[in-house]
Amino acid sequence: MNRKNTLVTTALATAIGLLVGGSATATEPCGDFGECKVLVEINSSDGDIGFHFLMDGDDLRRGILFNPDHKKIFAYTTRRELGEQYLTETFAESAEPLCFDPTTDDDEENDDEDFVTLTEFLDRWDAGTYKFFGIGDDWELSFGESELTFNLPAAPAEVDLEFEMEDGDLEADITWMPGEDLGECSDGMELLPAHPADVPVAAWEVVLEPDLEDGDPIGQMVYSVRIPGDAYDEIDEDGNWIFDLEVPDDYLETLPANTPVKVEVGAIGVDDNATFTEEDEYCVNDTDPEDADEDGLNGCGFEVDDEDDD
């Protein structure tokens, strides 16, 4: 066995010994890693669910992720050019299948798609401590750990993009309020440790992006921001928090006339789990607003809602 293989074998043996013995000591922010996390992400509008993880270290030759049962679920080894350059950050998402049986809805387009219900997802993945191990350029070991919980925040509700002309300039605000369930992934919520409406929201992630064909360069012009979970704008008569985020004018001005856009608002829980709500068919810099077109369509080709006067 050559020196390289000996070092790798020794490092892995040490890592496994620490894993089983539970003696890996974590320090902020994530043990020896700059960052590491595991989380669940749900798209409540499309109805899909997935497992995400991130590890961020310095000059890594190898990286490994173990589940709470001490079983390896992910590993990589750098080779050739990348083996000489090393790796730092690794972020990955599992496939995100539908979280409901597509044959039960009115849309036949998705009937052949695979699906994993929330109940099946909870059965597949274990809550608990996931441990990260890295082997650095000098064969030193890095350790970190992250807790996966099933405290899933409720999907944002009443998500909307509102336009208004002021002194000849387009103003846009994204509005929403805290939700009560997981949208299309709500079936099986009774198995969660806490009702989604009771899970604290640490932050809201708000995204506005052009809704164009893949490859269109305008599609790369994305506005994204996170705000604190309690940064509400007002409280309605029922005691609900109402959030109102103004979109920067400079961003709106960069988009061409009649740009179709979509809005995503994500509730980010204190455990990093995230639930997103998505709304589309909005038109930025509309050259044919309201009902100016005889066929009732705006400049993006969307049907005009008479109640929304710009």
C-alpha positions as CSV (number, residue, x, y, z in Angstrom):
1,M,0.0,0.0,0.0
2,N,1.5,3.4,-1.0
3,R,1.8,6.3,1.4
4,K,-1.3,8.1,-0.1
5,N,-3.6,5.1,0.4
6,T,-2.1,4.6,3.9
7,L,-2.9,8.1,4.9
8,V,-6.4,7.9,3.5
9,T,-7.1,4.7,5.3
10,T,-5.7,6.0,8.6
11,A,-7.7,9.2,8.3
12,L,-11.0,7.3,7.5
13,A,-10.4,4.9,10.4
14,T,-9.9,7.8,12.7
15,A,-13.0,9.5,11.4
16,I,-15.1,6.3,11.9
17,G,-13.7,5.8,15.4
18,L,-14.7,9.3,16.3
19,L,-18.1,8.9,14.7
20,V,-19.0,5.7,16.6
21,G,-17.4,7.0,19.8
22,G,-19.2,10.3,19.6
23,S,-16.1,12.2,20.6
24,A,-15.9,14.7,17.8
25,T,-16.0,18.1,19.5
26,A,-17.8,20.8,17.6
27,T,-16.8,24.5,17.9
28,E,-18.5,27.5,16.3
29,P,-19.5,27.9,13.6
30,C,-19.5,24.1,12.7
31,G,-16.7,22.3,14.2
32,D,-13.7,22.5,11.9
33,F,-15.8,23.6,9.0
34,G,-16.7,27.1,8.2
35,E,-20.3,26.0,7.7
36,C,-22.2,22.8,7.6
37,K,-26.0,22.1,7.6
38,V,-28.7,19.6,6.7
39,L,-32.3,20.7,6.1
40,V,-35.6,19.9,4.5
41,E,-37.0,22.2,1.8
42,I,-40.6,22.2,0.5
43,N,-42.1,24.0,-2.4
44,S,-45.7,24.3,-1.2
45,S,-47.0,25.5,-4.6
46,D,-45.5,22.9,-6.9
47,G,-45.8,20.3,-4.2
48,D,-42.3,18.9,-3.9
49,I,-39.9,18.0,-1.0
50,G,-36.2,17.4,-0.8
51,F,-33.1,17.0,1.5
52,H,-30.3,19.6,1.2
53,F,-26.9,19.7,2.8
54,L,-23.9,22.0,2.8
55,M,-20.3,21.6,3.9
56,D,-17.7,24.4,3.6
57,G,-14.1,23.7,4.5
58,D,-10.6,24.6,3.5
59,D,-8.7,22.7,0.8
60,L,-10.5,19.4,1.1
61,R,-9.4,16.2,-0.7
62,R,-12.4,14.3,0.5
63,G,-15.7,14.9,2.2
64,I,-18.1,12.5,3.9
65,L,-21.6,12.8,5.4
66,F,-23.0,10.2,7.9
67,N,-26.6,9.9,9.0
68,P,-27.6,9.5,12.7
69,D,-27.2,5.7,12.3
70,H,-23.5,6.3,11.5
71,K,-24.1,5.2,7.9
72,K,-22.3,7.0,5.1
73,I,-24.8,8.6,2.8
74,F,-22.5,10.9,0.7
75,A,-18.8,11.0,-0.1
76,Y,-16.5,12.6,-2.7
77,T,-12.9,12.4,-3.6
78,T,-11.1,15.0,-5.7
79,R,-8.9,13.8,-8.5
80,R,-6.5,15.0,-11.1
81,E,-6.7,18.8,-11.6
82,L,-9.3,19.2,-8.8
83,G,-7.2,17.0,-6.6
84,E,-4.4,19.5,-7.1
85,Q,-6.7,22.5,-6.6
86,Y,-8.8,20.9,-3.8
87,L,-12.4,21.7,-2.9
88,T,-14.0,24.1,-0.4
89,E,-17.7,24.3,-0.5
90,T,-20.0,21.5,-1.4
91,F,-23.8,22.0,-1.6
92,A,-26.2,19.4,-2.8
93,E,-29.9,18.8,-3.2
94,S,-31.6,15.5,-3.4
95,A,-34.1,14.9,-6.1
96,E,-37.4,16.7,-5.2
97,P,-40.2,14.4,-6.1
98,L,-43.9,15.4,-5.8
99,C,-45.2,15.1,-2.2
100,F,-48.6,14.0,-3.3
101,D,-50.1,11.3,-5.6
102,P,-50.4,13.2,-8.9
103,T,-53.2,10.9,-10.1
104,T,-55.5,12.4,-7.4
105,D,-55.7,15.9,-8.9
106,D,-57.3,17.3,-12.0
107,D,-53.9,17.8,-13.8
108,E,-53.1,14.8,-15.9
109,E,-49.7,16.2,-17.0
110,N,-47.9,14.9,-13.9
111,D,-49.6,11.6,-13.6
112,D,-46.5,9.6,-14.5
113,E,-44.2,11.4,-12.1
114,D,-42.7,9.7,-9.1
115,F,-43.9,11.0,-5.7
116,V,-42.9,10.7,-2.1
117,T,-45.6,11.8,0.3
118,L,-44.7,13.7,3.5
119,T,-45.4,10.5,5.5
120,E,-43.0,8.5,3.3
121,F,-40.3,11.3,3.4
122,L,-40.5,11.3,7.2
123,D,-40.1,7.5,7.2
124,R,-37.1,7.6,4.8
125,W,-35.1,10.3,6.6
126,D,-34.1,10.2,10.3
127,A,-34.1,13.3,12.5
128,G,-31.0,13.6,14.5
129,T,-27.3,14.4,14.2
130,Y,-25.6,14.3,10.8
131,K,-21.8,14.3,11.0
132,F,-19.5,15.8,8.4
133,F,-15.9,14.7,7.9
134,G,-13.2,16.2,5.6
135,I,-9.7,15.2,4.7
136,G,-7.5,18.3,4.0
137,D,-4.6,18.9,1.7
138,D,-2.1,17.9,4.5
139,W,-4.3,14.9,5.4
140,E,-5.6,16.7,8.5
141,L,-9.2,15.8,9.5
142,S,-12.1,18.2,9.9
143,F,-15.2,17.4,11.9
144,G,-18.6,19.1,12.1
145,E,-22.2,18.2,12.9
146,S,-25.7,19.5,12.2
147,E,-29.1,18.5,13.5
148,L,-31.9,17.6,11.1
149,T,-35.3,18.2,12.6
150,F,-38.8,18.0,11.2
151,N,-39.9,21.4,12.5
152,L,-41.2,22.6,9.2
153,P,-42.4,26.2,9.0
154,A,-45.8,26.9,7.4
155,A,-45.9,28.0,3.8
156,P,-46.2,31.8,3.3
157,A,-49.8,32.8,2.5
158,E,-51.3,35.5,0.3
159,V,-48.1,36.0,-1.7
160,D,-48.5,38.8,-4.2
161,L,-46.6,41.3,-6.3
162,E,-48.4,44.7,-6.5
163,F,-47.6,47.4,-9.0
164,E,-48.2,51.2,-8.8
165,M,-47.1,54.1,-11.0
166,E,-45.8,57.0,-8.9
167,D,-44.7,60.2,-10.6
168,G,-44.2,58.3,-13.8
169,D,-42.0,55.6,-12.2
170,L,-43.0,52.0,-11.6
171,E,-43.2,50.9,-8.0
172,A,-43.5,47.3,-6.9
173,D,-44.1,45.6,-3.6
174,I,-44.0,42.0,-2.6
175,T,-46.6,41.2,0.1
176,W,-47.4,38.1,2.1
177,M,-48.4,36.8,5.5
178,P,-47.6,33.8,7.7
179,G,-49.4,30.6,6.6
180,E,-51.2,27.8,8.3
181,D,-50.0,24.6,6.5
182,L,-47.6,23.1,4.0
183,G,-49.7,23.7,0.9
184,E,-49.6,20.8,-1.5
185,C,-47.5,18.9,1.0
186,S,-49.9,19.2,3.9
187,D,-51.1,15.6,4.0
188,G,-49.3,13.9,6.9
189,M,-48.7,17.1,8.9
190,E,-50.1,15.3,12.0
191,L,-46.9,13.2,12.1
192,L,-44.7,16.3,12.6
193,P,-43.3,17.1,16.0
194,A,-45.0,20.6,15.8
195,H,-47.7,22.1,13.7
196,P,-46.1,24.2,10.9
197,A,-48.0,27.3,12.0
198,D,-46.3,27.0,15.5
199,V,-42.8,26.7,14.1
200,P,-40.9,30.0,14.5
201,V,-39.8,31.7,11.4
202,A,-36.2,33.0,11.7
203,A,-36.1,34.7,8.3
204,W,-38.0,35.2,5.1
205,E,-36.3,34.7,1.8
206,V,-37.8,36.7,-1.0
207,V,-37.0,36.1,-4.7
208,L,-38.2,38.0,-7.8
209,E,-36.9,36.6,-11.1
210,P,-37.8,36.6,-14.7
211,D,-39.9,33.7,-15.8
212,L,-38.3,32.9,-19.1
213,E,-37.1,30.0,-21.1
214,D,-33.8,28.3,-19.9
215,G,-30.8,30.0,-21.5
216,D,-32.3,33.5,-21.8
217,P,-29.7,35.8,-20.3
218,I,-32.4,38.1,-18.8
219,G,-33.3,35.1,-16.6
220,Q,-30.0,35.6,-14.7
221,M,-31.2,39.0,-13.4
222,V,-32.6,37.8,-10.1
223,Y,-33.5,39.9,-7.1
224,S,-33.1,38.0,-3.8
225,V,-33.0,39.1,-0.2
226,R,-33.5,37.8,3.3
227,I,-35.2,39.7,6.1
228,P,-35.8,39.0,9.8
229,G,-38.8,36.8,10.6
230,D,-40.4,39.6,12.7
231,A,-39.9,42.4,10.1
232,Y,-43.6,42.8,9.5
233,D,-45.1,46.0,8.0
234,E,-48.4,46.0,9.9
235,I,-50.9,43.9,11.8
236,D,-54.4,43.3,10.5
237,E,-57.6,43.4,12.5
238,D,-57.3,39.7,13.1
239,G,-53.8,40.0,14.6
240,N,-52.0,38.6,11.5
241,W,-48.6,40.0,10.6
242,I,-48.6,41.5,7.1
243,F,-45.2,41.8,5.3
244,D,-44.5,44.3,2.6
245,L,-41.2,44.5,0.8
246,E,-40.5,47.2,-1.7
247,V,-38.6,46.0,-4.8
248,P,-35.6,48.4,-5.6
249,D,-36.3,50.7,-8.5
250,D,-32.9,50.1,-9.9
251,Y,-33.7,46.4,-10.3
252,L,-37.0,47.0,-12.0
253,E,-35.3,49.4,-14.4
254,T,-32.8,46.8,-15.5
255,L,-35.6,44.5,-16.9
256,P,-36.8,45.0,-20.5
257,A,-40.4,45.9,-21.3
258,N,-42.9,43.2,-20.8
259,T,-40.8,40.9,-18.7
260,P,-42.8,38.0,-17.2
261,V,-41.7,37.4,-13.6
262,K,-42.5,35.1,-10.7
263,V,-42.2,35.6,-7.0
264,E,-41.0,33.1,-4.3
265,V,-41.3,33.7,-0.6
266,G,-39.7,31.2,1.7
267,A,-40.2,30.8,5.5
268,I,-36.9,29.8,6.9
269,G,-37.2,28.1,10.3
270,V,-34.7,28.3,13.2
271,D,-33.4,24.9,12.1
272,D,-32.8,26.1,8.5
273,N,-35.8,24.1,7.2
274,A,-37.6,26.1,4.5
275,T,-41.0,26.2,3.0
276,F,-41.6,28.2,-0.2
277,T,-44.7,29.6,-1.9
278,E,-44.5,30.6,-5.5
279,E,-46.7,32.9,-7.6
280,D,-46.3,33.7,-11.3
281,E,-47.8,35.5,-14.3
282,Y,-46.7,39.0,-13.3
283,C,-45.6,41.5,-15.9
284,V,-42.9,44.0,-15.2
285,N,-42.6,47.2,-17.3
286,D,-45.9,46.4,-19.0
287,T,-46.4,48.4,-22.2
288,D,-50.0,47.3,-22.4
289,P,-51.4,47.5,-18.9
290,E,-54.9,46.9,-17.6
291,D,-57.4,46.3,-20.4
292,A,-55.7,48.3,-23.1
293,D,-55.5,45.3,-25.4
294,E,-58.8,44.4,-27.0
295,D,-58.4,40.8,-26.1
296,G,-57.9,41.6,-22.4
297,L,-54.2,40.6,-22.3
298,N,-51.3,42.7,-21.0
299,G,-47.9,43.1,-22.6
300,C,-46.7,39.7,-21.3
301,G,-49.7,37.9,-22.7
302,F,-51.3,37.4,-19.3
303,E,-55.0,37.9,-18.7
304,V,-55.7,41.2,-17.0
305,D,-57.4,41.3,-13.6
306,D,-59.7,44.3,-13.6
307,E,-59.3,44.6,-9.9
308,D,-55.5,45.3,-10.2
309,D,-55.2,48.8,-11.6
310,D,-51.6,49.9,-12.0
